[in-house]
Amino acid sequence: MSKGIDTHPRATPRLELRPFRRRDLESLWEAVHDSWPELAKWLPWAHAGYGRLEAIRFIRESGSAWVEGRAFDFAIRDLADPTRHLGNISVWSTSKRERSGEIGYWVRSSATGAGVATEAAARVARVGFEELDMHRITLRIAVGNRGSERVAEKLGFTKEGLLRKEVLVHGVWLDHTLWALLEDEYRREAPRWVAEGIA
Ligand SMILES: CC(C)(COP(=O)(O)OP(=O)(O)OC[C@H]1O[C@@H](n2cnc3c(N)ncnc32)[C@H](O)[C@@H]1OP(=O)(O)O)[C@@H](O)C(=O)NCCC(=O)NCCS
């Protein structure tokens, strides 16, 4: 698996996915601040007092991770209104030897239910398989997070099993289900994504 990928924006039918910039601080903070009650149900880092310092730390760490090939975080923006932060999506390697990776995402609460996560995840899966040469990409989804399960289902991921008490979220260990898409499945699914306007 190659170490890195370049920083050009990746487009989808409605979205632009691009690396974070320092000037994203305010729009990132605002999106998290507006959405924290929904995010905090499933994500350990989200909380009521999420501050600009946390946002700038995230942006800095994201830049280093990209340069070092550890993780690739994308800001999700609407092509029609690129100043508004819609959410984050990331892909990272979980095993170089097995060429496997994982995708994680969130979408601001005022933009959910419009297919943003599905469209962004389809594009980032393409980055994983076509640019990072991945063989298998997984999603870990908390039990009860039906919205995220729908994203996995719509993209054709297979539910493989249960990870018991996998992530500690605000003092509670949450069970997660593990979903995966294999390289050959991606080759079969990708034309459908295009036909359905997801990619
Ligand atoms: C989960 C999340 C990423 C979904 O983002 P999104 O942009 O709304 O996703 P999409 O619109 O592409 O797809 C969501 C699907 O779930 C469905 N859905 C959402 N909430 C649901 C619920 N409570 N019950 C049933 N279906 C639900 C939507 O109707 C849609 O399905 P459809 O297209 O068949 O109608 C977003 O809600 C979010 O960021 N949640 C908080 C953080 C999080 O859970 N991150 C993922 C961790 S694995």
Ligand as a Chemical Component Dictionary entry (heavy atoms), coordinates in Angstrom:
data_LIG
# 
_chem_comp.id                   LIG 
_chem_comp.type                 NON-POLYMER 
_chem_comp.pdbx_formal_charge   0 
_chem_comp.three_letter_code    LIG 
# 
loop_
_chem_comp_atom.comp_id 
_chem_comp_atom.atom_id 
_chem_comp_atom.alt_atom_id 
_chem_comp_atom.type_symbol 
_chem_comp_atom.charge 
_chem_comp_atom.model_Cartn_x 
_chem_comp_atom.model_Cartn_y 
_chem_comp_atom.model_Cartn_z 
_chem_comp_atom.pdbx_ordinal 
LIG C1  C1  C 0 -24.935 8.832  10.856 1  
LIG C2  C2  C 0 -24.721 10.069 9.974  2  
LIG C3  C3  C 0 -23.267 10.133 9.541  3  
LIG C4  C4  C 0 -25.630 9.949  8.737  4  
LIG O1  O1  O 0 -25.372 11.054 7.904  5  
LIG P1  P1  P 0 -26.403 11.443 6.721  6  
LIG O2  O2  O 0 -25.719 12.418 5.846  7  
LIG O3  O3  O 0 -27.702 11.806 7.309  8  
LIG O4  O4  O 0 -26.533 10.037 5.994  9  
LIG P2  P2  P 0 -27.377 9.729  4.654  10 
LIG O5  O5  O 0 -28.378 10.807 4.437  11 
LIG O6  O6  O 0 -26.396 9.449  3.584  12 
LIG O7  O7  O 0 -28.095 8.361  5.028  13 
LIG C5  C5  C 0 -28.774 8.236  6.267  14 
LIG C6  C6  C 0 -29.839 7.191  6.172  15 
LIG O8  O8  O 0 -30.204 6.795  7.478  16 
LIG C7  C7  C 0 -31.590 7.020  7.666  17 
LIG N1  N1  N 0 -31.757 7.368  9.063  18 
LIG C8  C8  C 0 -31.189 8.365  9.740  19 
LIG N2  N2  N 0 -31.544 8.312  11.037 20 
LIG C9  C9  C 0 -32.340 7.238  11.161 21 
LIG C10 C10 C 0 -33.046 6.643  12.247 22 
LIG N3  N3  N 0 -32.970 7.146  13.469 23 
LIG N4  N4  N 0 -33.757 5.509  11.996 24 
LIG C11 C11 C 0 -33.834 4.990  10.755 25 
LIG N5  N5  N 0 -33.187 5.506  9.690  26 
LIG C12 C12 C 0 -32.467 6.611  9.906  27 
LIG C13 C13 C 0 -31.942 8.106  6.680  28 
LIG O9  O9  O 0 -33.320 8.107  6.393  29 
LIG C14 C14 C 0 -31.092 7.662  5.490  30 
LIG O10 O10 O 0 -31.614 6.515  4.868  31 
LIG P3  P3  P 0 -32.436 6.547  3.486  32 
LIG O11 O11 O 0 -31.545 7.229  2.487  33 
LIG O12 O12 O 0 -32.715 5.127  3.196  34 
LIG O13 O13 O 0 -33.672 7.368  3.802  35 
LIG C15 C15 C 0 -25.092 11.378 10.753 36 
LIG O14 O14 O 0 -26.397 11.251 11.231 37 
LIG C16 C16 C 0 -24.148 11.660 11.906 38 
LIG O15 O15 O 0 -23.109 12.267 11.714 39 
LIG N6  N6  N 0 -24.500 11.187 13.115 40 
LIG C17 C17 C 0 -23.706 11.465 14.299 41 
LIG C18 C18 C 0 -22.276 10.930 14.221 42 
LIG C19 C19 C 0 -22.226 9.496  13.721 43 
LIG O16 O16 O 0 -23.083 8.703  14.044 44 
LIG N7  N7  N 0 -21.188 9.175  12.945 45 
LIG C20 C20 C 0 -21.035 7.841  12.408 46 
LIG C21 C21 C 0 -20.345 6.975  13.373 47 
LIG S1  S1  S 0 -20.205 5.308  12.719 48 
# 
loop_
_chem_comp_bond.comp_id 
_chem_comp_bond.atom_id_1 
_chem_comp_bond.atom_id_2 
_chem_comp_bond.value_order 
_chem_comp_bond.pdbx_ordinal 
LIG C1  C2  SING 1  
LIG C2  C3  SING 2  
LIG C2  C4  SING 3  
LIG C2  C15 SING 4  
LIG C4  O1  SING 5  
LIG O1  P1  SING 6  
LIG P1  O2  DOUB 7  
LIG P1  O3  SING 8  
LIG P1  O4  SING 9  
LIG O4  P2  SING 10 
LIG P2  O5  DOUB 11 
LIG P2  O6  SING 12 
LIG P2  O7  SING 13 
LIG O7  C5  SING 14 
LIG C5  C6  SING 15 
LIG C6  O8  SING 16 
LIG C6  C14 SING 17 
LIG O8  C7  SING 18 
LIG C7  N1  SING 19 
LIG C7  C13 SING 20 
LIG N1  C8  SING 21 
LIG N1  C12 SING 22 
LIG C8  N2  DOUB 23 
LIG N2  C9  SING 24 
LIG C9  C10 SING 25 
LIG C9  C12 DOUB 26 
LIG C10 N3  SING 27 
LIG C10 N4  DOUB 28 
LIG N4  C11 SING 29 
LIG C11 N5  DOUB 30 
LIG N5  C12 SING 31 
LIG C13 O9  SING 32 
LIG C13 C14 SING 33 
LIG C14 O10 SING 34 
LIG O10 P3  SING 35 
LIG P3  O11 DOUB 36 
LIG P3  O12 SING 37 
LIG P3  O13 SING 38 
LIG C15 O14 SING 39 
LIG C15 C16 SING 40 
LIG C16 O15 DOUB 41 
LIG C16 N6  SING 42 
LIG N6  C17 SING 43 
LIG C17 C18 SING 44 
LIG C18 C19 SING 45 
LIG C19 O16 DOUB 46 
LIG C19 N7  SING 47 
LIG N7  C20 SING 48 
LIG C20 C21 SING 49 
LIG C21 S1  SING 50 
# 
